Amino acid sequence: NPNLYNCGKVCLSLLGTWRGGPNEKWHEDTSTLLQVLVSIQSLIFVEKPYFNEPGYESSMNTPKGDQQSKAYNEGIKIATLKWALLDQLKNPSPGFDEAIKIHFRLKRDEIIQQCYEWLKEDKSSKTAGHYEKMQKLVDEMAKELQALDPSKPLKLPSVNDSAQDSQEDKEKILKRWENAMAILDFVPSFPLALCVKGLEINQDKMEDAVNWLLEKGEGYLFDHPELFNVKRPEVVEKVQTNTQAKK
């Protein structure tokens, strides 16, 4: 990320390492560590970090800018697999050894799911050798995660989209949005898309999703205001239209 330097420096106005307005700088009496963490999460850990580089934002939503952003993300994925995941599994940071192993063991299915999603995204990569490197690293990641608990098979997703996968995905999306509409009764002031996100984060467990929304929903919405503008998927709209027509 352009805001993160190899030497460890974090470029952020709140830390005084980048210019910013009076309200964006550190204030000894009022600023908190939480502000720093939320700023890093919302301003640095973004979907398209390439455009964080000063001057690059002008190329956003242009064919050239989008291609350069995609290529930048490809490098991040390789480095994340190689250093943030595999290296930490094999050579955990001293003092955090046990915590790191527990984290990877508990989240291993979600981690490998993310890795396979990256593989799907990068099947059409125009960077020579990139997809092959990704495949090799993801295979190695799967072996390391399986070794954490040999007694329980790792859930390996499919890289290839099939008609069955597509139908299952549609059914899952439809069910999640239907459950989100039911949850909305408990949190009527929240946008429906936030309820969907709550279900996604809590693996579609209704009770856990409601508790998450009540405890953390407001803060999450503050960091992700784009949820106000999320439209219902086409599959949901079609089902609702058909249901209303039958009535």
C-alpha positions in Angstrom: 0.0 0.0 0.0 1.4 3.5 -0.8 0.6 4.5 2.8 2.8 1.6 4.2 6.6 1.8 3.9 9.1 -1.1 4.0 10.8 0.6 7.0 7.5 0.4 9.0 6.3 4.0 8.6 2.6 4.5 8.3 1.7 7.5 6.2 -1.4 9.0 7.9 -2.3 12.6 8.7 -3.6 11.5 12.2 0.0 10.3 13.0 1.5 13.5 11.6 3.2 11.6 8.7 1.1 13.2 6.1 -0.5 16.7 5.6 -4.1 17.1 6.7 -6.7 19.6 8.0 -6.9 20.6 11.7 -9.6 17.9 12.3 -7.4 15.2 10.7 -4.4 15.6 12.9 -3.5 14.1 16.3 -4.7 16.1 19.3 -3.1 15.2 22.6 -6.2 15.6 24.7 -8.8 14.0 22.5 -7.2 11.6 20.0 -7.3 7.9 20.7 -5.6 4.7 19.6 -9.0 3.6 18.4 -9.0 6.5 15.9 -5.7 5.3 14.5 -6.8 1.7 14.1 -10.2 2.8 12.5 -8.3 5.2 10.2 -5.9 2.4 9.1 -8.8 0.0 8.5 -11.0 2.4 6.5 -8.4 4.6 4.7 -5.5 2.2 4.1 -7.0 -1.3 4.0 -9.2 -0.5 1.0 -10.2 -2.4 -2.1 -8.1 -0.4 -4.5 -5.0 0.9 -2.7 -3.2 1.9 -5.9 -5.3 5.1 -5.9 -4.0 6.1 -2.5 -0.8 7.3 -4.2 -1.1 11.1 -4.5 -2.0 12.0 -8.1 -3.2 8.5 -9.1 -6.8 9.1 -8.0 -7.3 11.1 -11.2 -7.0 7.9 -13.2 -9.7 6.1 -11.2 -12.6 4.6 -13.3 -10.5 4.8 -16.5 -9.4 1.7 -18.4 -5.7 2.5 -17.9 -6.2 3.3 -14.2 -8.3 0.1 -13.5 -5.7 -2.1 -15.3 -2.8 -0.6 -13.3 -4.9 -1.0 -10.0 -5.5 -4.6 -10.9 -1.8 -5.3 -11.5 -0.9 -3.5 -8.2 -3.4 -5.7 -6.4 -1.9 -8.8 -8.0 1.4 -8.0 -6.4 -0.3 -7.5 -3.0 -2.0 -10.9 -3.2 1.3 -12.7 -3.9 3.1 -10.9 -1.1 0.2 -11.4 1.3 0.2 -15.2 0.6 4.0 -15.4 0.8 4.7 -13.2 3.9 1.5 -12.4 5.8 0.2 -16.0 5.6 2.8 -18.7 4.8 5.7 -17.0 6.5 3.7 -16.4 9.7 2.6 -20.0 9.7 6.1 -21.4 9.2 8.0 -18.7 11.2 5.5 -17.1 13.6 6.5 -13.8 15.3 8.3 -14.5 18.6 6.0 -14.1 21.5 2.9 -14.5 19.4 3.5 -18.1 18.3 0.6 -19.8 20.0 -1.9 -17.0 19.2 -0.9 -17.1 15.5 -1.4 -20.9 15.4 -4.8 -20.7 17.1 -5.9 -17.9 14.7 -4.9 -19.9 11.6 -6.5 -23.1 13.0 -9.8 -21.4 13.9 -10.0 -19.4 10.6 -8.5 -21.8 8.2 -11.7 -22.5 6.2 -12.3 -18.8 5.7 -8.7 -18.1 4.8 -8.6 -20.8 2.1 -11.9 -19.6 0.8 -10.4 -16.1 0.4 -7.4 -17.6 -1.4 -9.6 -19.5 -3.8 -11.6 -16.3 -4.5 -8.4 -14.6 -5.4 -7.6 -17.5 -7.8 -10.9 -17.1 -9.5 -10.4 -13.3 -9.8 -6.9 -13.8 -11.3 -7.7 -16.5 -13.9 -8.0 -13.7 -16.5 -4.7 -12.0 -15.4 -2.7 -10.4 -18.2 0.5 -10.5 -16.1 2.8 -13.3 -17.3 3.2 -16.1 -14.8 1.0 -14.5 -12.1 -1.8 -17.1 -12.1 0.7 -20.0 -11.9 2.5 -18.3 -8.9 -0.9 -17.9 -7.2 -1.8 -21.5 -7.8 1.5 -22.7 -6.3 1.2 -20.5 -3.2 -2.5 -21.4 -2.6 -1.6 -25.1 -2.9 1.1 -24.6 -0.4 -1.3 -22.7 1.9 -3.8 -25.5 1.8 -1.2 -28.0 2.8 0.0 -25.9 5.8 -3.6 -25.2 6.9 -4.5 -28.9 6.7 -1.4 -29.8 8.8 -2.8 -27.6 11.6 -5.6 -30.2 12.2 -5.0 -33.4 10.2 -8.1 -35.1 11.7 -10.4 -32.6 10.0 -10.4 -32.3 6.2 -10.0 -28.7 4.9 -12.9 -27.4 3.0 -11.5 -26.7 -0.5 -13.7 -24.6 -2.8 -13.7 -25.0 -6.5 -11.8 -22.5 -8.7 -14.0 -23.3 -11.7 -17.6 -21.9 -11.9 -20.1 -24.5 -12.8 -23.9 -24.3 -13.4 -24.4 -26.1 -10.1 -22.2 -23.7 -8.2 -23.9 -20.8 -9.8 -27.4 -22.1 -8.8 -26.2 -22.8 -5.2 -24.8 -19.3 -5.0 -28.1 -17.8 -6.2 -30.0 -19.8 -3.6 -27.6 -18.8 -0.9 -27.9 -15.1 -1.8 -31.7 -15.3 -1.9 -31.9 -17.0 1.5 -29.5 -14.5 3.1 -31.5 -11.5 1.8 -34.8 -13.1 2.9 -33.3 -13.6 6.4 -32.0 -10.0 6.4 -35.5 -8.7 5.8 -36.6 -10.7 8.9 -33.8 -9.3 10.9 -34.7 -5.7 9.9 -37.6 -5.9 12.4 -35.1 -5.9 15.2 -33.0 -3.0 13.7 -35.4 -0.9 11.6 -33.1 2.1 11.4 -30.4 0.1 9.6 -30.2 -0.3 5.8 -31.1 -3.8 4.6 -27.6 -4.3 3.1 -26.1 -4.0 6.6 -28.3 -6.8 7.8 -27.1 -8.9 4.9 -23.5 -8.1 5.9 -24.2 -9.1 9.5 -25.4 -12.5 8.2 -22.4 -12.9 6.0 -19.9 -12.1 8.8 -21.7 -14.5 11.2 -22.0 -17.3 8.7 -25.8 -16.9 8.3 -26.6 -17.5 12.0 -29.6 -15.3 12.6 -29.1 -14.8 16.4 -25.4 -14.1 16.1 -26.1 -11.6 13.3 -28.7 -9.7 15.3 -26.4 -9.5 18.3 -23.6 -8.3 16.0 -25.8 -5.6 14.5 -26.9 -4.4 18.0 -23.4 -4.3 19.3 -21.3 -3.3 16.3 -23.7 -2.4 13.5 -23.6 1.4 14.0 -19.8 1.5 14.0 -19.6 -0.7 10.9 -22.1 1.5 9.1 -20.1 4.6 10.0 -17.0 3.0 8.4 -19.0 1.7 5.4 -21.6 4.3 4.4 -21.7 2.8 0.9 -24.1 0.2 2.3 -26.8 2.9 2.2 -26.6 2.7 -1.6 -26.4 -1.1 -2.1 -29.2 -2.4 -4.3 -30.9 -5.8 -3.9 -29.4 -8.4 -6.2 -31.4 -9.2 -9.4 -32.3 -12.7 -8.2 -33.9 -11.2 -5.1 -35.9 -8.6 -7.1 -37.2 -11.3 -9.4 -38.4 -13.6 -6.6 -40.1 -10.7 -4.8 -41.8 -9.6 -8.1 -43.1 -13.1 -8.7 -44.3 -13.4 -5.1 -46.2 -10.1 -5.3 -47.7 -11.1 -8.7 -49.0 -14.3 -7.2 -50.6 -12.4 -4.3 
